[in-house]
């Protein structure tokens, strides 16, 4: 029987199993509720994108907020685990923001007659997406640098300021926005609240499931880099003794 290497074993297998099971259960319930949800009398079946598009926005916002919070904690404490959390959450947030930007135009084409409009809400969403794409590019080109991690932390905090602007964009537009207003209590039709709530829960569970797995990858990379550095030091010491 092969012994498990603590440097390469998953750090929290219990969390992975729990989130995986929770995600599978939530997805099943979500699919059943959406399938049985009533059709909108005006938009028809395309309106069921409601159960995907806004929940993906919630997960994207959560991912970028966690990036900002973890970046602030890294600046305060200097613990590299906060930096790894910030990067992991940014990657998951960008994934959900991508899904939001892909599903939005499908809905827009069916309701507005065009794929895109430079509406304030849409423009700010695209800006938010590009900000965190740039964040990931910055991290990928300069991985392992403490100076880069500190700069990325400040950048991630500043980028999160777009989120409240994006949320209140419709109010800021003063009636000139073609994007639907933010959902409020009672704004959904009969039979739509339960599948929408389940969709939001499912996407948030998916966010945490992906985040835990991305954190595992980050921890394994850190452990591998540490082992390689120790091996390099050992080879250097051996070479110095030989000479």
C-alpha positions in Angstrom: 0.0 0.0 0.0 1.4 3.4 -1.1 1.7 6.0 1.6 0.1 9.4 1.0 2.5 12.2 0.6 1.3 15.1 2.8 2.8 17.6 0.3 0.7 16.4 -2.5 -2.5 15.1 -0.7 -5.6 17.3 -0.8 -5.6 19.6 2.2 -9.3 19.4 3.0 -10.8 16.3 1.3 -13.9 16.5 3.6 -14.8 19.9 2.2 -14.3 18.7 -1.3 -16.7 15.8 -0.8 -19.3 17.9 1.1 -19.4 20.7 -1.6 -19.4 18.1 -4.4 -22.4 16.3 -2.9 -24.2 19.5 -2.1 -23.6 20.8 -5.6 -25.0 17.6 -7.2 -28.1 17.7 -5.0 -28.7 21.4 -5.6 -28.3 21.0 -9.4 -30.8 18.2 -9.4 -33.4 20.2 -7.5 -32.7 23.3 -9.6 -33.2 21.4 -12.9 -36.5 20.0 -11.7 -37.8 23.4 -10.5 -36.7 25.2 -13.7 -38.2 22.5 -15.9 -41.6 22.9 -14.1 -41.4 26.7 -13.8 -44.2 28.5 -15.7 -43.4 30.1 -19.0 -43.4 33.9 -19.2 -46.5 35.1 -21.2 -44.5 37.6 -23.1 -40.9 36.2 -23.5 -41.7 32.5 -23.6 -39.1 29.9 -22.9 -36.1 32.2 -23.4 -37.1 33.9 -20.1 -35.8 30.8 -18.3 -32.3 32.3 -18.7 -33.4 34.2 -15.6 -32.5 31.1 -13.7 -28.9 31.2 -15.0 -27.9 34.8 -15.9 -28.5 36.7 -12.6 -27.3 33.9 -10.4 -24.0 33.9 -12.3 -23.8 37.6 -11.6 -24.2 36.9 -7.9 -21.3 34.4 -8.0 -19.1 36.7 -10.0 -19.7 39.5 -7.5 -19.0 37.2 -4.6 -15.8 36.0 -6.3 -14.5 39.5 -6.8 -15.5 40.6 -3.3 -13.6 37.7 -1.8 -10.6 38.7 -3.9 -10.7 42.2 -2.5 -11.2 41.0 1.1 -8.4 38.4 0.8 -6.1 41.0 -0.8 -6.8 43.4 2.1 -6.0 40.6 4.6 -2.8 39.9 2.7 -1.7 43.5 2.9 -2.4 43.5 6.6 -0.9 40.2 7.7 1.4 39.3 4.8 0.2 35.7 4.9 0.6 34.1 1.4 -2.5 32.0 2.1 -4.6 35.1 1.7 -2.9 35.9 -1.5 -3.6 32.4 -2.8 -7.3 32.8 -1.8 -7.5 36.1 -3.6 -6.1 34.6 -6.8 -8.3 31.5 -6.6 -11.4 33.5 -6.0 -10.6 35.8 -8.9 -10.3 32.9 -11.3 -13.7 31.5 -10.2 -15.2 34.9 -10.3 -14.0 35.4 -13.9 -15.5 32.1 -14.9 -19.0 33.1 -13.6 -18.6 36.6 -15.1 -17.9 34.9 -18.5 -21.1 32.8 -18.2 -23.0 36.0 -17.3 -21.6 37.7 -20.4 -22.5 34.7 -22.6 -26.0 34.2 -21.4 -26.9 38.0 -21.3 -26.7 38.5 -25.1 -28.8 35.5 -25.8 -31.6 37.0 -23.6 -31.0 40.4 -25.1 -31.3 39.2 -28.7 -34.7 37.6 -27.8 -36.1 40.6 -26.0 -34.3 43.7 -27.4 -33.7 42.4 -30.9 -29.9 42.8 -30.7 -27.1 41.0 -29.0 -25.5 44.0 -27.3 -26.1 47.6 -26.3 -23.7 50.0 -24.7 -26.1 50.4 -21.8 -24.5 51.6 -18.6 -25.1 48.3 -16.8 -23.7 46.3 -19.7 -20.7 48.6 -20.1 -19.8 48.5 -16.4 -20.2 44.7 -16.4 -17.7 44.4 -19.4 -15.4 46.8 -17.6 -15.5 44.7 -14.4 -14.8 41.6 -16.5 -11.8 43.2 -18.2 -10.4 44.5 -14.9 -10.2 41.0 -13.4 -8.9 39.5 -16.7 -6.1 42.0 -16.4 -5.6 40.9 -12.8 -5.2 37.3 -13.9 -2.8 38.2 -16.6 -0.7 40.2 -14.2 -0.5 37.2 -11.8 0.3 34.7 -14.6 3.2 36.8 -16.0 4.8 37.5 -12.6 3.9 34.5 -10.5 5.7 34.1 -7.2 6.7 37.7 -6.7 5.8 39.3 -3.3 5.9 42.7 -4.9 3.4 41.6 -7.5 1.2 40.0 -4.9 1.0 43.3 -3.0 0.3 45.3 -6.1 -2.4 42.8 -7.2 -4.0 43.0 -3.8 -4.4 46.8 -4.2 -5.6 46.3 -7.7 -8.2 43.7 -6.7 -9.5 46.0 -3.9 -9.8 48.9 -6.4 -11.5 46.7 -9.0 -14.2 45.7 -6.5 -15.4 49.3 -6.4 -17.0 48.7 -9.8 -19.5 46.2 -8.3 -21.7 48.6 -6.4 -21.6 51.0 -9.3 -22.7 48.2 -11.6 -25.5 47.2 -9.2 -26.9 50.7 -9.0 -26.2 51.5 -12.7 -29.9 51.4 -13.6 -30.8 54.0 -10.9 -27.8 56.1 -12.0 -29.0 56.0 -15.6 -32.1 57.9 -14.6 -34.6 55.9 -16.7 -32.4 55.8 -19.8 -31.3 52.1 -19.3 -32.9 49.4 -21.3 -31.7 46.7 -18.9 -34.4 45.3 -16.6 -34.5 46.8 -13.1 -32.9 44.9 -10.2 -35.1 42.2 -8.8 -37.2 43.1 -5.8 -39.6 41.3 -3.5 -42.7 40.4 -5.5 -41.2 41.3 -8.9 -41.1 37.7 -10.1 -44.2 36.1 -11.5 -46.2 33.3 -9.8 -44.2 30.1 -9.5 -40.9 31.7 -10.4 -39.5 32.6 -7.0 -38.6 29.1 -5.9 -36.6 28.1 -9.0 -34.8 31.5 -8.9 -33.9 31.1 -5.3 -32.7 27.5 -5.9 -30.7 28.8 -8.9 -29.0 31.3 -6.7 -28.2 28.7 -4.0 -26.9 26.3 -6.6 -24.5 28.8 -8.2 -23.2 29.9 -4.8 -22.5 26.3 -3.9 -20.8 25.8 -7.3 -18.6 28.9 -6.5 -17.4 27.4 -3.2 -16.9 23.9 -4.7 -14.7 25.4 -7.4 -13.0 27.7 -5.0 -12.0 24.8 -2.7 -10.6 22.9 -5.6 -8.7 25.9 -6.9 -7.3 26.5 -3.5 -6.1 22.9 -3.4 -4.2 23.4 -6.7 -2.7 26.6 -5.3 -1.6 24.9 -2.1 -0.1 22.0 -4.1 1.8 24.4 -6.3 3.2 26.2 -3.3 4.3 22.9 -1.7 5.9 21.8 -4.9 7.8 25.1 -5.3 9.0 24.8 -1.7 10.2 21.2 -2.2 12.0 22.2 -5.4 13.7 25.2 -3.6 14.8 22.8 -0.8 16.1 20.3 -3.3 18.0 23.1 -5.1 19.5 24.3 -1.8 20.5 20.7 -1.0 22.2 20.3 -4.4 24.0 23.6 -3.9 25.3 22.5 -0.5 26.5 19.2 -1.9 28.3 20.9 -4.7 30.1 23.2 -2.3 31.3 20.3 -0.2 32.6 18.5 -3.4 34.6 21.5 -4.4 
